[in-house]
């Protein structure tokens, strides 16, 4: 099973769907006295523009709307606080906390908002992704990552994934884009323990690589989350197809969220 939506015209549509975190609730009950609770996921798409404060307010409103509709966990899109461009990533980048670290409004207003809204609404978040700045201690320039945080219902950062596979593409006459012009790649497989079982985390182009999904499955994941921002050249052909492929290949759930767009 997969859950997704390839960009909508609405300002911040919120799609909520219920699913069992385990592939067979009956089989799990027979194998173990404890069964993972049922999970309702809110897929919160928002329009992303050049004003970070507006983006943050839209994300906050979408999370609150999803909670009102009964969501236990909400996923945001890739780069929800920043325009999706290599020039914008350094400008909008924030210094993010590590897992278990304290948030700081001065260093990362986006993360601070997510943690506060998660706690206020008693909801888990897969916080899409935002550009992350890693300040280097030597004379070398700072590194910029495309980073997703997982935040629990108490407002704690419990997971952190840096996009492993950077999106560099050159389709003659149609589009050229190279994330590597400004972003550095992550190098870790990310899994997070939740009340619904172990989940895995990737970002957008990570979805194209079956080895990463298989590695997360081997670690015990029952569900994979992929915040994304697929383009409108390859996206209509591949967005849903790739999610179905990862779900079928690994016999688990895949949930993705892309930004809305305005025609």
Secondary structure, DSSP 8 states (H G I E B T S, - for coil): -EE-----SSSS-EEEEEE-SSS-HHHHHHH-S-----EEEEEE--B--S-HHHHHHHHHHHHHHHHHTT-SEEE--TTTTS-SSHHHHHHH-B----TT----TTT-HHHHHHHHHHHHHT-EEE---EEEEE--SSSS--EEEEEEEEE-TTS-EEEEEE-SS--EEEETTTEEEEGGGT-------EEEEETTEEEEEEEGGGGG-HHHHHHHHHTT-SEEEEE----TTTHHHHHHHHHHHHHHHHTSEEEEE--B---
